[in-house]
Amino acid sequence: MTAPATVYLASYKSTRPGIHGLVNRAIRYGSRSIYSHTQVCIGNPFDGPALCVSASGVDDGVRGKVMKLSPDKWDILPVPWVPAQRVLDVLREEDGCGYDYRGVARFAFPWLPEAVITPSDDAWFCSELAAHIMGLGQPWRYAPAELHAIAAAAFDWSK
């Protein structure tokens, strides 16, 4: 019998080239964090290819992608309360939904009035989708750094 795959939260700490790099910088600046993107991975994405689920402006919305992530660009933490099946179920339900540019604007431009940057009902941004997968209420309120802090607080550092 095989043990169930561990689910990880991956937090992006690097900067993409071009316009996407400007977005990375704006989100990090606006959220006062080193992280600008997040995904939920089934399996350790540092050990080898893992299914990584996120919403991405680069990929035009919700997607699952098999990737090996680089430790110099990402930090990962296990989220053992999230079963792999939950990740797959959310991916199946939301795959292909658009990217929520309005919702993510609240982190890049925190001074904008909330009425201007309300999240979309039919699109997701990365940390919103990850918070939903992780079972957190009001998922649109979480920036990548906040999710990383939640996972870090739950992690057993004594191991």
C-alpha positions as CSV (number, residue, x, y, z in Angstrom):
1,M,0.0,0.0,0.0
2,T,1.3,3.4,-1.0
3,A,1.2,6.3,1.4
4,P,-0.9,9.3,0.2
5,A,1.1,12.0,-1.5
6,T,2.0,15.0,0.6
7,V,0.6,18.3,-0.5
8,Y,2.9,21.4,-0.5
9,L,2.3,25.1,-0.7
10,A,4.9,26.7,-3.0
11,S,5.6,30.4,-2.7
12,Y,7.5,32.3,-5.4
13,K,10.3,34.5,-4.3
14,S,11.9,35.3,-7.7
15,T,11.1,37.7,-10.4
16,R,10.0,36.9,-14.0
17,P,11.3,38.9,-16.9
18,G,9.3,41.5,-18.7
19,I,5.8,42.8,-17.7
20,H,5.2,39.8,-15.4
21,G,8.3,40.8,-13.4
22,L,6.7,44.2,-12.9
23,V,3.6,42.4,-11.6
24,N,5.8,40.3,-9.3
25,R,7.4,43.4,-7.9
26,A,4.1,45.3,-7.4
27,I,2.5,42.4,-5.5
28,R,5.6,42.0,-3.3
29,Y,5.7,45.7,-2.7
30,G,2.0,46.1,-2.0
31,S,1.9,43.0,0.3
32,R,5.2,43.9,2.0
33,S,6.5,40.4,1.3
34,I,9.1,38.4,-0.6
35,Y,6.4,36.3,-2.2
36,S,4.4,37.2,-5.3
37,H,2.8,34.0,-6.4
38,T,1.7,30.7,-4.9
39,Q,0.6,27.2,-5.9
40,V,-0.5,24.0,-4.3
41,C,1.5,20.9,-5.3
42,I,0.9,17.2,-5.0
43,G,4.2,15.8,-4.1
44,N,7.5,17.6,-3.3
45,P,8.2,19.8,-6.4
46,F,11.9,20.0,-5.4
47,D,12.3,16.2,-5.6
48,G,10.9,15.9,-9.1
49,P,8.0,16.8,-11.3
50,A,4.8,17.4,-9.3
51,L,1.3,18.5,-10.2
52,C,1.2,22.2,-9.3
53,V,-2.2,23.8,-9.2
54,S,-2.7,27.6,-9.4
55,A,-4.3,30.5,-11.1
56,S,-1.8,32.3,-13.2
57,G,-1.9,35.5,-15.4
58,V,0.8,33.9,-17.5
59,D,-1.4,30.9,-18.2
60,D,-4.6,32.9,-18.4
61,G,-6.3,31.4,-15.4
62,V,-6.7,28.2,-13.4
63,R,-4.4,25.4,-14.5
64,G,-2.7,22.3,-13.3
65,K,0.9,21.9,-14.6
66,V,3.5,19.2,-13.9
67,M,6.7,21.0,-12.9
68,K,9.9,20.6,-10.9
69,L,10.5,23.8,-9.0
70,S,13.8,25.4,-8.2
71,P,14.7,26.1,-4.5
72,D,16.4,29.3,-5.5
73,K,13.1,30.7,-6.8
74,W,10.6,29.0,-4.5
75,D,10.0,28.2,-0.9
76,I,7.8,25.2,-0.1
77,L,6.0,23.9,3.0
78,P,3.8,20.9,3.6
79,V,0.2,21.4,4.2
80,P,-0.7,18.0,5.6
81,W,-4.3,18.9,6.4
82,V,-5.0,19.2,2.7
83,P,-5.6,15.8,1.0
84,A,-4.3,15.3,-2.5
85,Q,-7.9,14.5,-3.6
86,R,-9.0,17.9,-2.5
87,V,-6.4,19.5,-4.8
88,L,-7.6,17.3,-7.7
89,D,-11.3,18.0,-7.0
90,V,-10.8,21.8,-7.0
91,L,-8.7,21.6,-10.2
92,R,-11.4,19.5,-11.9
93,E,-14.1,22.1,-10.8
94,E,-12.2,25.3,-11.6
95,D,-9.8,24.3,-14.4
96,G,-10.0,26.8,-17.2
97,C,-11.6,29.6,-15.1
98,G,-10.1,32.9,-15.9
99,Y,-7.5,34.9,-13.9
100,D,-8.9,37.4,-11.5
101,Y,-7.0,40.6,-12.3
102,R,-9.4,42.8,-10.3
103,G,-9.0,40.6,-7.2
104,V,-5.2,40.5,-7.3
105,A,-5.1,44.2,-7.7
106,R,-5.8,44.6,-4.0
107,F,-2.3,43.3,-3.2
108,A,-0.5,45.2,-6.0
109,F,-2.4,48.4,-5.3
110,P,-3.5,48.3,-1.6
111,W,-4.5,52.0,-1.6
112,L,-7.3,51.4,-4.2
113,P,-10.8,51.4,-2.6
114,E,-12.2,47.9,-2.0
115,A,-15.2,48.6,-4.2
116,V,-12.9,49.0,-7.2
117,I,-11.0,45.7,-6.6
118,T,-13.7,43.3,-5.5
119,P,-12.9,39.7,-6.6
120,S,-14.6,38.1,-9.5
121,D,-17.2,35.4,-9.1
122,D,-15.9,33.4,-12.1
123,A,-12.1,33.8,-11.9
124,W,-9.4,33.2,-9.4
125,F,-6.0,34.7,-8.5
126,C,-3.2,32.4,-7.2
127,S,-3.5,32.8,-3.5
128,E,-7.3,33.0,-3.6
129,L,-7.4,29.6,-5.3
130,A,-4.7,28.2,-2.9
131,A,-6.6,29.4,0.2
132,H,-9.8,27.8,-1.2
133,I,-7.9,24.5,-1.7
134,M,-6.5,24.8,1.9
135,G,-10.1,25.2,3.2
136,L,-9.7,28.9,4.4
137,G,-12.8,31.1,4.5
138,Q,-13.0,34.3,2.4
139,P,-10.1,33.1,0.3
140,W,-9.8,36.4,-1.7
141,R,-8.4,38.0,1.4
142,Y,-5.1,36.1,1.4
143,A,-1.9,37.2,-0.3
144,P,0.9,34.6,-1.0
145,A,2.8,35.7,2.1
146,E,-0.2,35.1,4.4
147,L,-0.7,31.6,3.1
148,H,3.0,30.9,3.6
149,A,2.8,32.2,7.2
150,I,-0.2,29.9,7.8
151,A,1.6,26.9,6.5
152,A,4.7,27.8,8.4
153,A,2.7,28.2,11.7
154,A,1.2,24.7,11.2
155,F,4.5,23.1,10.3
156,D,6.2,21.0,12.9
157,W,9.6,22.6,13.0
158,S,10.9,20.0,15.6
159,K,11.4,17.4,12.9
